[in-house]
Amino acid sequence: MERLTQPLVRDGGVLRPATWDEALTRAAEGFRRSRDTHGSRSIGFFSCSKSTNEMNFIAQKLARAALGTNNIDSCNRT
């Protein structure tokens, strides 16, 4: 099994290599489109309970400040 060495984007149902800028722009557009079409509650974030408190803080800050959603779960309750 080979590892991916560059981002891939889907065009017409086919994956093709892309630059990081293109791949991240497409991802951001997808989040924005979902938020604008279905509202901020349509987006959720998951973080790992084994991550540091700082990493979980950054994840929740990104979810709340950048995308306007409070839907974030870090599994810290287990």
C-alpha positions as a Markdown table, in Angstrom:
| # | Residue | x | y | z |
|---|---|---|---|---|
| 1 | Met | 0.0 | 0.0 | 0.0 |
| 2 | Glu | 1.4 | 3.4 | -1.0 |
| 3 | Arg | 1.1 | 6.6 | 1.0 |
| 4 | Leu | -0.3 | 9.8 | -0.4 |
| 5 | Thr | 2.5 | 12.3 | -1.1 |
| 6 | Gln | 0.3 | 15.2 | -2.3 |
| 7 | Pro | -3.3 | 16.3 | -2.0 |
| 8 | Leu | -5.9 | 15.0 | -4.4 |
| 9 | Val | -9.1 | 16.7 | -5.5 |
| 10 | Arg | -12.1 | 15.2 | -7.3 |
| 11 | Asp | -13.0 | 16.6 | -10.7 |
| 12 | Gly | -15.9 | 14.9 | -12.5 |
| 13 | Gly | -15.7 | 11.9 | -10.2 |
| 14 | Val | -12.0 | 11.4 | -10.8 |
| 15 | Leu | -9.2 | 12.1 | -8.3 |
| 16 | Arg | -6.3 | 14.2 | -9.6 |
| 17 | Pro | -3.2 | 15.7 | -7.9 |
| 18 | Ala | -3.5 | 19.2 | -6.7 |
| 19 | Thr | -1.5 | 21.9 | -4.9 |
| 20 | Trp | -2.0 | 22.4 | -1.2 |
| 21 | Asp | -3.4 | 25.8 | -1.9 |
| 22 | Glu | -6.1 | 24.4 | -4.2 |
| 23 | Ala | -7.0 | 21.5 | -1.9 |
| 24 | Leu | -7.3 | 23.8 | 1.2 |
| 25 | Thr | -9.3 | 26.4 | -0.8 |
| 26 | Arg | -11.7 | 23.6 | -1.9 |
| 27 | Ala | -12.1 | 22.4 | 1.6 |
| 28 | Ala | -12.8 | 25.9 | 2.9 |
| 29 | Glu | -15.3 | 26.4 | 0.1 |
| 30 | Gly | -17.1 | 23.2 | 1.1 |
| 31 | Phe | -17.4 | 24.3 | 4.7 |
| 32 | Arg | -18.6 | 27.7 | 3.7 |
| 33 | Arg | -21.1 | 26.3 | 1.3 |
| 34 | Ser | -22.5 | 23.9 | 3.9 |
| 35 | Arg | -22.7 | 26.7 | 6.5 |
| 36 | Asp | -24.4 | 29.1 | 4.1 |
| 37 | Thr | -26.8 | 26.5 | 2.8 |
| 38 | His | -27.7 | 24.6 | 6.0 |
| 39 | Gly | -26.6 | 26.9 | 8.8 |
| 40 | Ser | -23.7 | 26.6 | 11.3 |
| 41 | Arg | -25.4 | 23.7 | 13.1 |
| 42 | Ser | -24.7 | 21.6 | 10.0 |
| 43 | Ile | -21.0 | 21.5 | 10.8 |
| 44 | Gly | -19.4 | 19.6 | 13.7 |
| 45 | Phe | -15.9 | 19.0 | 14.9 |
| 46 | Phe | -14.3 | 16.0 | 16.6 |
| 47 | Ser | -11.1 | 16.1 | 18.5 |
| 48 | Cys | -9.2 | 13.4 | 20.3 |
| 49 | Ser | -9.4 | 12.9 | 24.1 |
| 50 | Lys | -5.7 | 12.0 | 23.9 |
| 51 | Ser | -4.8 | 15.4 | 22.5 |
| 52 | Thr | -3.4 | 18.1 | 24.7 |
| 53 | Asn | -5.7 | 20.6 | 26.3 |
| 54 | Glu | -4.1 | 23.2 | 24.1 |
| 55 | Met | -4.9 | 21.3 | 20.9 |
| 56 | Asn | -8.5 | 20.8 | 22.0 |
| 57 | Phe | -8.8 | 24.5 | 22.8 |
| 58 | Ile | -7.6 | 25.4 | 19.4 |
| 59 | Ala | -10.1 | 23.0 | 17.8 |
| 60 | Gln | -13.0 | 24.5 | 19.7 |
| 61 | Lys | -11.8 | 28.0 | 18.9 |
| 62 | Leu | -11.6 | 27.2 | 15.2 |
| 63 | Ala | -15.1 | 25.7 | 15.3 |
| 64 | Arg | -16.6 | 28.6 | 17.2 |
| 65 | Ala | -14.8 | 31.6 | 15.8 |
| 66 | Ala | -14.2 | 30.6 | 12.2 |
| 67 | Leu | -17.3 | 28.5 | 11.4 |
| 68 | Gly | -19.8 | 29.7 | 14.1 |
| 69 | Thr | -20.7 | 26.3 | 15.4 |
| 70 | Asn | -20.7 | 25.0 | 19.0 |
| 71 | Asn | -20.9 | 21.4 | 17.7 |
| 72 | Ile | -17.6 | 20.1 | 19.0 |
| 73 | Asp | -16.8 | 16.9 | 20.9 |
| 74 | Ser | -13.5 | 15.8 | 22.2 |
| 75 | Cys | -14.6 | 12.5 | 23.9 |
| 76 | Asn | -13.1 | 13.8 | 27.2 |
| 77 | Arg | -16.2 | 12.6 | 29.1 |
| 78 | Thr | -15.1 | 8.9 | 29.0 |
